[in-house]
Structures are given as C-alpha cells and as structure tokens.
Amino acid sequence: MRDYSTLIPAAPLIYRLGEERNNEIYIMRDDLIPFSFGGNKARKAALFAAKAAQSSCDCFVTYGSAGSNHCRVIANIAAAEGMGCTIVSPESDGEAAFSRLITKEFGARVIEAPLDRISETIDSAVSELKKSGFNPYFIAGGGHGNVGTQAYFDAFAGIDAYGKANGIRFDSIFHASGTGTTQAGLICGAMACGSDTKIIGISIARSKQRGADVVVRSVTDFCGCDEHLAREKVIFEDDYTCGGYGKYDKSVTDTIDRVMRMYGVPLDPTYTGKAFAGMNSYIKANGIQGQRILFIHTGGTPIYFDYLRSV
Ligand SMILES: *Cc1c(COP(=O)(O)O)cnc(C)c1O
C-alpha cells in the first residue's frame, strides 16, 4: 500500500479570503488536497489506508449516500491499490450524483438497501467477503471514529503553526459538521496546542442535542478528557440545517453563487455552502465584529457540479 499521508500537506493551504460582515475571513482549502477532489474525507482516508495496510486488509467495506465524498475517496484508494471496495448505500432515486458516477468508474460494488436494513446489509457484506477468503477493512460512514478524529487533530497543528508563523490568532474556526469527527479532531487539537480559538460546527443535518452529544463522545473517546470539559468546548449550531441532510434554501444558494463570483471558490449546498451561509448568519445573530475567522473548506467539489446541473 502506498503511503497516502504524503498527499496531505504538512502546511495547510490557508489564505485571507476577504471581509464578511466586518470580520476578516481566512479560508483553509482542504478541498484542494491533491487526491480525489480532496476534502476532509481525503485527510481521513490517508489514515484509514495506513490502518488497513497494518492489518493486511485486502478490501474495503464502507457506507455512504450517492453524493458521499467519503465513499468516492475510499473507492479511489481501493482502485489505486487494486483492492476490492464494497459500498453500502441507502436506496436513492433521480439522477446519479457525480461522486457516485466516479465511485462506479473506480469499479466499486455498490449495494443499495432500505435505511432500516443498512447495518444488516453491511454485516452480511463483511461476512460474505470473509467466507470467500478476503480480509475486509470496515470504515464507518463518513470515516467516523478515532482514526477520523486523528485527521483533524493533526490538521489543527498545521493551523496553529500557520498562526504562529504569520502572527495571526484566529478568534474562531467555522466548518460544516456532520458526524462530528472533524469537529472533535479540531477541538482535541486546540486543547493539545493550548489554543483558545473557538471551534464552531455548523450542523448540516443533526439537531443540536444529538450532534453535540456525538462530538462530546468523540472528544472524550479520543483524548480521554473529562466529559464536562469536552462539553464546554463543543459549539454545535443547528439553526442552519434547512430541515435536514441535503436540504437547502435560498440563503445557501445565494451564498454559493456569491462566493463563487467574488472569490472563485466552489461551495456545495449539502456541506460547505450551508456552513458558509450558517457562519454569516451566526456572525450576524451574535453581533460578531472585528474578528479573525478561519473557515475550513472541507471539500465536496463534485456536489458543486451536482448543484449546477440542478439549477
Ligand atoms: C463529510 C463532510 C463533512 C462533515 O464531516 P464530519 O467529520 O462527518 O463532521 C463536511 N464537509 C464535507 C464536504 C464532507 O464531505
């Protein structure tokens, strides 16, 4: 197995984007990580690949929807390594998302199942592979778990180094929060660096209650800290979910169009567009001014193209 960690830049690509509502906005372009359209799933996948190699696995099994960035990146690694890749996915209709088309191009096997039968479908896929003599490596949907958390624990060290090298202290970091793994990694990284930068996750689907609980658990699982301490650090905002995963409103599409026009940065309606619009609403709602804010572009460029096709 190749060492995919060499694809993750030691110094993250961060630059000053511009002014938003009287705050100085910086952006970290993880969407430009040079593997399979990058994104936070590329950071996580580099670590999963190393784990799979350590345990001599010869195929991957994972879970995700048709637009899943995670599944695309894992299928890409599997294809590059000549390994099998099985993706369990909720039944979908309509035009295939670009990530799904790319995933199929890599030769991944996609098994669709009704939502209430996902976990048994995963179990049977894994056990059938084992019965046929394979040694599958299972990755939870979205790369959730300590390995995924490690990816953004490591990324925070790069952000901290950037701040120190450039004499910049970020008041807060905003990003799209889904399974909460990215957020948990950033929080653990900030604690390890002794940084007081606030990590603000804009929920792309989950309620504040559920989403925050999962981030807290991911933080305590990863760094072994006290639950109260973890809870104090978790800011998980669910005011901008637009009613659920993949749903969006005009403020999201206006944001996508404006950010592309003004800055030449593609955002998508499921993750980063929602998070950027949510960041601006949060700034307004909380009267935040004169701060230095870092927005992490967590990837998902193929969904930008899905979006273009739909308008
Ligand atoms: C998966 C994903 C997220 C959410 O990451 P989590 O670690 O699951 O919270 C955010 N943005 C993009 C583009 C993603 O693909």
Residues whose N, C-alpha, C, O or C-beta is under 5 A from the ligand:
A	BS01	LIG	N69 G142 A176 S177 G178 T179 G180 T181 T182 Y271 T298 G299 G300
